[in-house]
Amino acid sequence: DMLFVIFLTTMVAEVYFLNPYKYDTSDALKNYDQAYSEYYDKALTAEGEELDTLTTNLNKALYKFEKSQMFLYGYYVLFIFIYFVVFQKWNNGQTLGKKLFKVRVVNSNDENPSFLQYVLKYLLYGTSISLGFTLVALIKVILLAVGVGSTVYFYSFLGMQYFAFLLEALLVIVFLVNKDGKSFNDILAKTKVIYLEK
C-alpha cells in the first residue's frame, strides 16, 4: 500500500503544472550539498561572524531545498488521506493490500471505523524509516506555505527530526509491550486489524 502511495505521489510531483517547484529541486539540492559540505569542513574551526555566515548559508540552502519539495510533501499527505482514510472507509476497512492479504481494519465493535478513527490511525502513519512521517510532512507543508523564514524553518526542521525519532521509538516500544499486538496508531484510534476467514 505504501509503495502505491509513494509511487503515485512521485508521479504527480513530476508533472510540472501540478508542481511549479519541480525544476528548482536539482539546483536547490546542489546548493544544499555545497552549503552542508562547507559548514562541516569549517564549522569546528570557525568563530564569530564566519560561523554565523556558515550557519545562515546552511539554513537558507535547507529552506530552499525543502521549499522545492513542498508539493511533494503536500501530495503525499493528500494521497495518504485519500487512500488510507477515504478509500478504506468506503471499501469497508480494506485497501488493495489488505484485500490481497485478507485483512481489514475494524473498530472495537468489529465494525467499519469512523472517518475520525481512520484520520487518527493514519496521521502517525508513514514508512518504516519514520512512522510519524505523515504528521511531519503535514507540519512541513504548513510551515513552507506560511513562509516562515529560513532560520525558523531550520530549527523547526531539527525539532521535527527529533520528534519523528522519538515518536518512532515510542511506537516500537508500545507495539513490543502491548499484549494485544496493537500498534500505537490502533490504540489511539481504537481500531484493530483482523484476519478475514478464507
N, C-alpha and C positions, 0 to 999 in steps of 0.2 A: 504493500500500500504506500509506504513512504517513497519507494523508488518511483512509483507512478506520480505522486505529488511533486517530487523533486524534478522529474523529467518534464512534466507539464509546466512547472514554474520556469525552468531553464529555457524551454522552447518559447514561451510567451515573452520572457525578458529579452530574448534575442531579436524580437521584432521591433524595428526602430520606432514605428508610430505608437507602439504600446510602451516603449521605454526610451524617452528622449535623452537619457543619460548613457545609453548603450555605448556610444563611441568615445565617451570620456573615461571609461574604465581602464583601458590599456595605459593611457598616459598617467592616470591617477595612480595606478599600481606601480609604474616605473618611478614616479616621484616619491611614493611612499617607500619603496625599496631603497632609493638613494638616501632619503632622509633618515631612515632606520639605520642603514649602514654607517652613515656619517655620525649619527648620535652615539652608536655603540662603539665606534672607533675612538671617539674623542671625549665621551661623557665622563670617564673616570679621571681624566687629567684636566678637563675644562673647569673654569671657575667664573663666577660672576656673570658678566654680560655675555660671554661666549657660551656658557651653559644655558642661559636664558634663551639665546638665539637658537641653539640646537633643539631645545625643548619646544619652542614655538614652531620651528620648522617641522618637527615631527608631528606635533598636534595638527597643524594645518594640512600636512600631507595625509594623515589618517582621516581627517574630516573630509577632504576632497575625495578620497577613495570610497569611504562609506557613503558619501552623498551619491557617488556614481552607482552604488548598489541599492539605493533606496527603493527603486521599483521592484528589484528582485526580492527584497525582503517583504515588500508590500504584497506582491503576488503570492509569495509563499504563505503568508498569513491568510490571504483570501482563499487560496486553494485548500489549505488545511480546514478552514471553516466550511467551505462548500462540500468538500469530500467527506470529512470525518464528522461533521455536525449535520448539515442539511441532507446530504445523500444517505448517510447512515440512519438518520431519523426516518426519512422517507422509506428506506429499504428495510425497516423492521430490525434495526440493530446490526446490520451487516454491510460491510464494504465488499469489494470484489475479492480481496484477500481473505476476509473472514468467510465468505461463501466457499472459496476454494478449500479452506481448512475446516469447514463445517463447524464454525463457532459463531457466536453473536454476543452483543453487549445487551445486558438487561439491568433493570434497577433491582432494588432489594426485594421487590414483589414478583420478580421474574417477568416483568412487563417491559415494553419498549420505554427507555428513559425519556425524560422531557428534554426540550432544547437546552434548558439551563444546565441540566446534568451533562449533556454532551459538551457544552461550552466549557464547563469546569474540568471535565475529563481531558479535553484536548488543548486547553490553554497552556498546560505544562508539558505538552507533548512535543517531541522532536526526534532527532536522530539519536543513535546510541552515543554519539560524541558529546551531545549536550541535551539532556532530557528536557530542559526548560527553554530550548531554542525558540519555540513559537512565541513565548512571552518576551524573550529578549528581542526577537525580531520586531515584535509589535512596538516595544519601547523605542527601538532604534528608528522605526518609521515615524513615530510621533516626534521624537527629538529632531530628526532631519527635516521633517515637514514644517515644524515650527521655526526652524532656522536658528537654533541655539548656536553660539559661537564655537569655534574650534577648540578652545580651551575647556569650556563647559562640556562639550561633547567628549573630549578626550578623557576627562575624569569620570564622566558618566559611563563611557565605554569600559574603562578599567573596573569600575564598580559592577557593571553588568557581567563582566567575565568572572569576577569573584562570586557574584550571586549565582551564576549558572553552575559554577564548580560546586559551590556549597549545596545548591539545590540538587544537583546530581548525586552528591554524596548522601544527602538526606533521603532521596528517593530509593537509592540502592539499600541503605540501612533499613528503611521501613519495609521494603519488599522482603529482605532476608529475615527479619524478625517477625513478620506478620504470619500468624499461624494459618490464615486462610489463603496465603499466597497472593494476596491482592497488592496491587501497586498503590502508591500514594495517590495517583490520579483517581483510581477506583474508590479509594477510601473517601477522598474529598468529594467526589461526585455521587457517592453512594450507588455505585454500579459494580457489576462483575461480568466476567466473560465466562460463558457456559458453552459446553460442547453440545452439539445437536445430535440426536440419535441418527445412526446411519441407516 
